[in-house]
Every structure is written in C-alpha cells, then in structure tokens.
Amino acid sequence: MKLWKNIIRVWFTLASLASFLVGWVVLAHAPKPNQFDPADLPALPKLEPIPSIDQFMFSQPSVNILRSNQRVVVLRSGGS
C-alpha cells in the first residue's frame, strides 16, 4: 500500500510540473498585446461647460417633492 501511495505522489508531482511548464511555454509564445498609441484615438467632440448649481436651480420651476396631500409611507420590517 505504501508503494502505491508513493507512486501516486510521484505521478501527481510529475504531472503538475509538466502542466506548469507547458503553460509557461504556451504563454511565452503567445502573441503580445498591442501597445497603446494615443494617435490612434479619434478626435473627441468639444463639451460645453457644466452649468453652476445656481443656474440649474433658478432656470427650472421649483417643484415641491412632498405635497401636503401626500402622506409619507413608513416601511417597517416584521422582525423584532
């Protein structure tokens, strides 16, 4: 029984080392990724400046979020 245990351990070790080396060789010979070149980017459109908070608040009509005829719903869990 001890002989079979040692044979299986040696087999697993050799199989692990072989698969590691095969993976290393495959990755070493894989094609390299393209390098980033900023000249390949298309021209971006010019963006308009963001309006300030004052312009945004005063340009739209004010809306009350909670009106007097609406009631607030409180969600409660059934836990303790």
C-alpha positions as CSV (number, residue, x, y, z in Angstrom):
1,M,0.0,0.0,0.0
2,K,2.8,2.4,0.8
3,L,4.4,1.7,-2.5
4,W,1.2,2.7,-4.4
5,K,1.0,5.9,-2.3
6,N,4.5,6.9,-3.3
7,I,3.9,6.1,-6.9
8,I,0.7,8.2,-7.0
9,R,2.5,11.1,-5.3
10,V,5.4,10.9,-7.8
11,W,2.9,10.8,-10.7
12,F,1.0,13.8,-9.4
13,T,4.2,15.7,-8.9
14,L,5.4,15.0,-12.4
15,A,2.0,15.8,-14.0
16,S,1.9,19.1,-12.1
17,L,5.4,20.1,-13.1
18,A,4.7,19.1,-16.8
19,S,1.5,21.1,-16.9
20,F,3.2,24.1,-15.3
21,L,6.0,24.0,-17.9
22,V,3.6,23.5,-20.8
23,G,1.5,26.5,-19.7
24,W,4.7,28.6,-19.3
25,V,5.8,27.7,-22.8
26,V,2.3,28.5,-24.3
27,L,2.2,31.9,-22.6
28,A,5.8,32.7,-23.6
29,H,5.0,32.0,-27.2
30,A,1.6,33.8,-27.3
31,P,1.3,36.9,-29.4
32,K,2.0,40.1,-27.5
33,P,-0.9,42.6,-26.9
34,N,-1.0,45.8,-29.0
35,Q,0.7,48.7,-27.3
36,F,-1.4,51.9,-26.6
37,D,-0.9,54.6,-29.1
38,P,-2.7,57.9,-28.4
39,A,-2.5,58.9,-32.1
40,D,-5.0,56.1,-32.9
41,L,-7.8,57.7,-30.9
42,P,-10.4,59.6,-32.8
43,A,-10.9,63.3,-32.1
44,L,-13.3,63.9,-29.2
45,P,-16.1,66.4,-29.5
46,K,-15.8,69.7,-27.5
47,L,-18.0,69.5,-24.5
48,E,-19.9,72.5,-23.2
49,P,-19.2,73.7,-19.7
50,I,-21.4,72.4,-16.9
51,P,-23.9,75.0,-15.6
52,S,-23.4,76.1,-12.0
53,I,-25.9,75.0,-9.3
54,D,-27.4,78.4,-9.2
55,Q,-28.2,78.5,-12.9
56,F,-29.7,75.0,-12.7
57,M,-31.8,75.8,-9.6
58,F,-33.2,79.1,-10.9
59,S,-33.8,78.1,-14.5
60,Q,-36.3,75.4,-13.8
61,P,-39.6,75.9,-12.0
62,S,-39.5,74.8,-8.4
63,V,-41.3,71.6,-7.6
64,N,-42.3,70.5,-4.1
65,I,-41.1,67.0,-3.5
66,L,-43.6,66.3,-0.8
67,R,-47.0,67.9,-1.3
68,S,-49.5,68.5,1.6
69,N,-52.0,65.9,0.2
70,Q,-49.4,63.1,0.0
71,R,-48.6,61.1,3.1
72,V,-45.3,59.6,3.9
73,V,-45.2,55.8,4.0
74,V,-43.1,54.3,6.7
75,L,-41.8,50.8,5.8
76,R,-41.4,48.5,8.8
77,S,-40.0,45.1,8.9
78,G,-41.8,42.3,10.7
79,G,-38.7,41.4,12.7
80,S,-38.2,42.1,16.4
